[in-house]
Amino acid sequence: MKPIWIVDDDQSIRFVLEKALGREQFAVRSFSNPRDVLTALDEDEPQVLVSDIRMPGGSGIDLLTKVKARHPGLPVIIMTAYSDLDSAVSAFQGGAFEYLPKPFDVTKAVELIRRAVEESLREEVREVSSAEMPEMLGQAPAMQDVFRAIGRLSQSNVTVLITGESGSGKELVARALHKHSPRANGPFVAINTAAIPKDLLESELFGHERGAFTGAQTMRRGRFEQADGGTLFLDEIGDMPFDLQTRLLRVLSDGQFYRVGGHQPLKSNVRVIAATHQNLEDRVRQGVFREDLFHRLNVIRLRLPALRERREDVSTLTRFFLQKSAKELGVEAKRITEAALERLMNFDFPGNVRQLENVCHWLTVMAPAQMVEAKDLPPEILGGAMRSELPPMAPLLTPEPSYQPLPINPLPAPSAVGGGMPVLVPPPSASNTGHWLADLEREARSLLESGAPEVWDVLTRKFEGQLIHTALDITRGRRIEAAQKLGIGRNTITRKIQELGLDD
């Protein structure tokens, strides 16, 4: 998220807002006059602009007018004295988001700025939603390689074999190859050879003559004829029946084929793109896929990476699919917290991009609020397999800014551990009451027996760190609210965060 810009010639006002917003995890940039703001706008842009109304060297109203001319959707909050109501009216007429009377309550000022941030994020969603949907997304190096390959292959008629796991987007690649080729004005015809019964697949591919079999009351053109002058995409080619592979090989060799029941050879000018999630070399060794057909298809092989190989794209894809789902359902697009995105990025997605799209559709319908939090994610994400490189027992204090499940049960009620301890969840059943203590005992025993130094301090830091970590995740980073939930003072939580290095 972009920083909050504060414009005020009073250094004390800037200092108070900087500290208050910093405690709420907002990035802040301050200016003492409007001229510097307009200069900075040439190279950067804020998420929200908070400006005083009377400053040496320029007026906040004039600044509002100039900023709105360049960034109409940017929320601007004007700070003004109680007696200066005429200026407040002028601010609203100039398009200000809200005005903030001086002297102001810091908590209310932060809450107003937070509302302006949310409005700014909604505006960004609307802008992206109104833009044309991209055909493919991906900033990961593996996807950039795919894009470069598409660029090189698009001007050729060579046969392409696309490999990749189910749901990774093989048909999207095939459509991109067609769209950017000289055949773009011709038809793009796709057929999933695994989804059509063996008895009907031959007719689907090559067509049939009238009376060729029971029910064939009229002549029907097959997919090869339908794709004449364009591209035929054969998905899941590894599942094609062995006898049909022979007919396909003949078409690829000389471009000729016969309709079922026909005696007249037909020719079709078609570029064939095939795809499979299977290992065709293994299928050849097993004797279920023709080796000569494999070599005919495997002229150029393009491997599409699994989503777990391009985790850096999960954030962009998630926001895109949330917007897409909202547009399809006619509702406002949901937004998602960084903690929830982190959880999605750590999930392995066996169903790849298709599964992520389904998750986003589920969230659009089922998430209770406009802002999707980690706890709102579907059960398969919250309880599913995480990335394989993570250890099976995560440490109590993790370096990530989002909550990760503890390897121990939640804390028991105060009666079990002594008065004053906050209850994080309803008290566990009697059978589980001491389970988390048993896990703690094993951890302590391991450290003590190994001769680790300062065991008390190590475990105490982990314990306190995880408590604060969890509270901040639940309150979406709001320290004051987190401190209230934990039953400690805000100065205490700030000090603990610094001591434990949770700001890093």
N, C-alpha and C positions, 0 to 999 in steps of 0.2 A: 504494500500500500504506500502511496505517496505521502510526504510529510504534511503536517498542519503548518501553515504560514501565519505568523503573528506580526502585525504591524502596529507599533505604538512608540511614540517618542519617550514615553515614561519607562525607564529601565526596570523599575520595580514591578510594573504590570507585566512586562515581558518575562521577568524572572519567575513570578508566581505562576503564570500560565505554563511556562516551560516545565517547571517542576511538577505541577499537577498533572499535566498531560504525559510527562515522562513516566510518572508512577503508573499510569494506565496503559503503558506500552505503546504510546503514540510517538512517532518521530516528529520533531519540531524544528522549524527554521524561523528565526526572528529577524525583523527589519525595524529600523528606527524612522524610516521615512518612505513615502510612496514611490519616490524616484527609483530607489534600489529594487523595489518590488517589480516595477515595470521592466527594469533591466534584466532581472532574474527570469522573468516570464519569457524572455527570448530563448532561453535554453532549458527551462524546467517548468513544472506545473505542480501546484499543490493539490491535495485532496480537498481541503477546505481552507478558506482565507478568513482570518479574523482581524479586523482593522479598526483602529480608533477613528473617530470622526473629525477631530481637530488636531492637526499636527503641523509643525513648521515645515514649509516646503510643499504643502499640498493638503487637499481635503480628502477625507475618507469617501465622501460621496463622489468626488471626481474620480478617485481610484476605482470605486465600484463601477462607474460607467465605462471606464476604459477596460477593466478586466472582463466585464460582461460582454463587451464588444468582441473580445478575443476568445473567451471561453464561456459561452452562454450557459452551459450546464453546471458551472462551478458554483457551489454554495458559498455565499459571502455573508459573514456575520459582522454587523456594525456595532461597535461599542460606543455608547453615548451617555451623557449625564442625564439624570432624571428630569431636569428642567428643559432638556433640549428635545421636546417632543416634535417640534417642526422638522428637525433633522431626522428623527425616526420615521416620520411620514415620508420624507424625501427618500430615505433608504429603501422603504418598501416599494415606493414608486419606481425606484431604480433597479428593482429586482433582487433586493437582499433576501437572504433566507430567513433571517431573524435579526432583531437588535438586542444587544446585551446592555442593560442599564448599569451605570457605575454609581456607587461602588457595588460590586457583584459578589455573590456567594460563590466560592471556588467550586464547590461540588455541583451547583446548578450550572455553572459555566461549562464545566467538563461534560455534563449530561447534554447540554445544548449542542456542544461541538460533536459529541458522539452521534446525536440525531442527524446533524448535518453530514457527517461521514456516511451514515447509512443511506441518506438520500443521494449522496454522490455515488455510492456503489450501485444503487438502483439505476441511476442515470447511465452508468457505464454498462450495466447489463442491457438496458434498452438500446444503447448505441450499438453494442455488439450484436444484439438480436436482430436489429434492423439491417445489419450488413449481410451481404450474400454469404450463404453457408459455404465454407471451403470444402473441396472434394476430399482432401486428406489433411491430417494434422500430424505434426511430429517434429520436435526439435532435437531429439536424441541422435547421436552420430549414426546409429544403425538405420534410422529412418531417413536421414539425409543421404546415406548411400543408396537407399531404395529410390529416393526422388531423382538422384543423379542417373541411376540406371534407367528409370522411366524416360528421362529426357533423352538418353542415348538411343533407347530402343523405339521411341515413339515414331521416328521417321523411317523405320524399317518394317518390312513385311515378314520378318523372320518369326518362326514359331517360338513361343516362350512357355516355359514350364515354371509356374509359381508354386513354391513349397512353403509350408508354414502350418502352425497348429490351427485347429478349428477356432473360428472367431477372431482371427488375427487381421482380417480385412483383405483376403485374397481377391475377392470380386471387385473391391474398390480399386485395387492395383490394375486389374484387367480393364476396368472401365476407364481408368486414367490413360492406360496405353492406347485404348481406342480413341478417346477424346482428343488426344494430342497427336494423332497419326493422320496421314493423308486420307484415311478411310473415315474420318470423323463424321462426314455427311451421310455415310452409309449406316445400316442398322447394327446395333449391338445386341446379339442374341445369346442368352445364357441358359444353360441346362445343367441340372445337377444329376449326374448319371447314377448316383447312389439312391436318389429319391424316387426313381421311376422303376416299376417292375420290369424284370428282364424281358417278358413277352411283349411289352409295349415300347421298350427303349429303342428297338430297331426302327419301328415306325416313327417314333418321335424324331430320331436323327435324320432318317432318309426319306420319310414320307411313305405313302402307300397308294396303290391304284384302287379304283372302285372294285369291290368284290374280291379283294386280295385275301380277306379272311372274314369270318362271321362278324357282322356289325360294320364292315367297311362299305357304307352305302354311297359314299362319294370319294373322289380323289382328294388326297390331302398332301400338301407340301410339307416336307420335313424341315428341321432346323437348318440344315446346310443350304437348302434353297432359300429359306427366309433370311439368312445372313448374307446372301449374295451381294458382293460389293462392300461388305463390312467385316465384322469380327464375330467369330463364334467362340464363346467361352464354355469350355467343358470342365465343370467343377467336379471334384472328387473322382478324377479319372482313374485312380487306383482301384476303384470298386467296379469298373466296367466289366461285364461278363466276357470270358475269354474268347468266345466265338465272335462277339461283336468287335473285339480288338482287331481281328483280321480285316474286317470290312473298313474300319477306321484307318488302318494302315494303308489300305489300297487308295482311299480318298486322299490321304496326305501325300501319297507317292505320285499319283497322276491326276488328281483332281476330279476323277470320275466316280460315279456311284449309280445305283439303281434304286428306284422306289421298291418297296415290298410289293411283290406281285407284278413288277414291271419288267419290260424287256428292252426298253430304250435307254441307253446310257445317257446320263445327265452330267453336266459340268457346272461347278459353282466356284466363283472367285471369292474365296473366303480366307481370312487370316485366322488361324487357330491359336487360341491361348488356353492352356490346360492348367489345372491346379489340383493339388492333393495335399492332405495332411499326413499321408503315409510315406514310408521309406520305399520308393519304387525299386531300388536295388534289392532290398530284402524280398519284395514281392516277386521280382524276377528269379531270385535264388529259390524261392518257394514254388516256382512253376505256375503261378497264378497270373503273371503279367508277362506279355511277350517282350523279349529282349529287343527285337527289331523295332517294335513300337516305342519302347522306352528311348532308344537312341534317336528315333525320328522326332519324338516330342522334346527330348533333352538337348535341343540345339543351343538355347540360352536358358540357363536356370536362374531364377530370381528368388532368393530366400527372404521371406518376410519375418522379422523378429517377433517373438512373443512379447506380450505386454510387460512381463517381469524383466525383460532385457532392455526395456526403455522406460524405466520407472519415472524418469524426469518428465515424461509426457503425460503422466496420469493427471496432474493438476490441470493442464490445459484441456485435456479431453473431458475431464469431469465438468468443468465450467461450460464447455461447449455442449455436452449432452444435457446438462440441466436446462440450458437455454432452448435447446431443440425440443426437449420434452414439454417445456412450458408452452412453447409456440404450438405444438401439436394439440395440447390439451386446452389451449386458450386461457391460461392462467399466468400470473406473475412468476417470473423465474426465481427459483430458490438460490440463495447464496450459501456458501459453505465455509466453515471455520478452518484455520490452518491445522488445528488438531485433528479434525476429521479428514482433511486431505492427507495428513501424515499417516493416518491409519490406513487409508486407501493405498497410499504409495508402498506401504509395508506388506500389503496383501499380494499373494502370488497370482491371482486371477487365472485359474485353470481354463476359464472360458474366454480369456483375453478381452479384446476391445468390445466384443459383443456382450460379454458379461458386465463390463463396466457401464455400457449403455443401458442395460436392463436395470442395474443398480440405481442409476440416475433417474430412470423412469419411475422406479419404486419410490425413491425419495421425493420426487415431485408430487406423488399422490399421497404418500404415507407420513412424511416428516411433519411434525406438529406445528412447526414455526417456519417463518421465512428464512431464518438462519439455521442451516443444518449443522448440528454439533456431532461430536464423535459418538455420543450415546444414541443418536438417531439412526445410525447406520443399520442396515439389515443384519439379521442374526448370522448369516454365513460370513459376513465380514468381521463382526465382533468376536465370533467364536471360531473363525476359520484359520487355516494354516497361514502363518506369516512367512516372510522371506527366509529361505533356507539357511542363510548365513548367520541369522541371529541365534544366540545360544538358547537351548531349551529352557534354561532357568534364567530369566532376565534379572539383573541386579535390582536391588530395591530402589536405587536412585539412578535413573537413566539420563543420558545427556540430552535427549531430544526434548523440545519444548512441549510435546504433547504427552498425554497420559498413556502409559503402557500397563497391562494387567500385572498385578503383583503375583509372585509365586507363593504368596501366603494368603490365608483367609482374611477378611476384614476384621477390624478390631472388635472385641466383644464389648458388651455394655459396661458402664461404670462399675456395676456390682462385681464384675469378674476381675477387674484390674485396679480398683480403687477409685475413690471419688474424684471428680474433676476432669476425667478423660472424656472428650467428646465422642458421641456415638455417630459413626460415619454412615452406617446402615442399620436396619432393624437388627436386634440381637440375634446371633445365630442359634441354631438348635443346640440342645445339650450335647448331642453326639459330636458336634463340631467345635464346641466352646474352646477347647485347648489346642486346636489343630495349628493355628498360626504360631502359638508359643512353641510347639514342637519343632516347627520349621526354623524358628528363631534359635532354638536350642541347638539344632544341628549346625546352623551357620556359626554360632558362637563357639561350639565345641571344635569345629574345624579350624577356626582362627586361633583359638587358644592352644590346641594341640600342635599346630604348626609353628607356634612361637611368634605369631604376628604381633607387631608392636601396637600399643594404644587401641586395644580391641574395643574398650568402652566408647572412646571417641568415634571410632570408625562406624560402629553400629548405630550409635546415637545420631550421627550425621546422616546416615542413610535413612533412618526412621523419620527424623524431622524433615529431611529433604523430600521424602515421598509424600508425607502429609501435606506439605506446602504445594508440591507439584500437583497433587490431586485437587486440592482446593482451588488453585489457579485455573486448572483445566475446567472445573465445574463452573467457575465464575467468568470464564473466557478472559482470563488475565487481569481481572479487576482486583487489585491487591486489598483495598479497603473491605470489600465484600468478602474476600477470601479470609481475611483476618477475623471478621465477625463470625463467619461460619466455624472457624477453628477455635474461637473463644480467646483470642489473643489480641493485643493492641496492634494498630497499624505500624507504629514505630518498631515493634518487635518483629513483625513479618518482614519489614524492609531490612532490618539488621540481619535477620536470619538468611534472607535471600542473598545478601552481600557476603555473609560468612560462608555460606554453602556454595557460592559460585553459581547460583541459578540464573544470574543475569547473563552469563556467557552464552 
